[in-house]
Amino acid sequence: MQTKATRSLDEQDADTDRAILTMLLADPIPWKTDEVVRELADPRDAEDGLSRLYAAGLIHRLSTGLVFTKREAARAYAVGG
């Protein structure tokens, strides 16, 4: 019997996205994509999270491999914590 509640995939994705936003906002200079990937345990999770955040309009992704938050993301994070 399973005693621990299993987290849904959506919850895991939200945690990954939050972790990436927290990193990007903590040091508000452009990060290299590979730096973000190194900071997270699973490289695929990091890439997927960056893609979700980009699709949601919360980060910029440059062709040079740099990523950084948009102002809207910083404001939403400050308000919602």
C-alpha positions in Angstrom: 0.0 0.0 0.0 1.2 3.4 -0.8 1.5 5.7 2.2 2.8 8.8 0.6 0.6 10.9 -1.8 2.0 10.9 -5.3 2.5 14.3 -6.8 0.9 14.9 -10.1 2.9 15.7 -13.1 1.4 19.2 -13.2 2.5 19.8 -9.6 6.0 18.7 -10.4 6.1 20.9 -13.4 4.9 23.9 -11.4 7.6 23.2 -8.8 10.3 23.2 -11.6 8.9 26.4 -13.1 9.0 28.1 -9.7 12.5 26.9 -9.0 13.7 28.3 -12.3 11.9 31.7 -11.8 13.4 31.9 -8.3 16.9 31.4 -9.7 16.4 33.9 -12.5 14.9 36.5 -10.2 17.5 36.0 -7.4 20.3 37.1 -9.7 18.6 39.3 -12.3 21.3 39.1 -15.0 20.9 36.9 -18.1 21.7 33.3 -17.3 23.1 30.8 -19.8 20.6 28.0 -20.5 23.3 25.4 -19.5 23.7 27.2 -16.1 20.0 26.8 -15.4 20.2 23.2 -16.5 23.2 22.5 -14.2 21.3 24.0 -11.2 18.4 21.5 -11.5 18.6 17.8 -10.9 17.1 16.7 -14.2 18.3 18.4 -17.4 15.1 17.5 -19.2 13.0 19.1 -16.4 15.1 22.3 -16.8 14.7 22.5 -20.6 10.9 21.7 -20.3 10.5 24.4 -17.6 12.3 27.0 -19.7 10.1 26.1 -22.6 6.9 26.4 -20.5 8.0 29.8 -19.0 8.8 31.1 -22.5 5.5 29.9 -23.9 3.8 31.6 -20.9 5.5 34.9 -21.8 7.4 35.0 -18.5 11.0 34.8 -19.8 13.1 35.9 -22.7 15.1 33.2 -24.5 17.8 34.6 -26.9 19.4 32.7 -29.8 22.7 33.1 -27.9 21.4 30.7 -25.2 20.8 33.4 -22.6 17.5 33.5 -20.6 16.1 36.2 -18.3 12.8 37.1 -16.8 10.4 39.7 -18.2 9.2 42.5 -16.0 5.8 40.9 -15.8 7.3 37.8 -14.2 9.1 39.8 -11.6 6.0 41.7 -10.7 3.8 38.6 -10.6 6.3 36.8 -8.4 6.6 39.8 -6.0 2.8 40.0 -5.7 2.1 36.2 -5.5 5.3 35.1 -3.8 
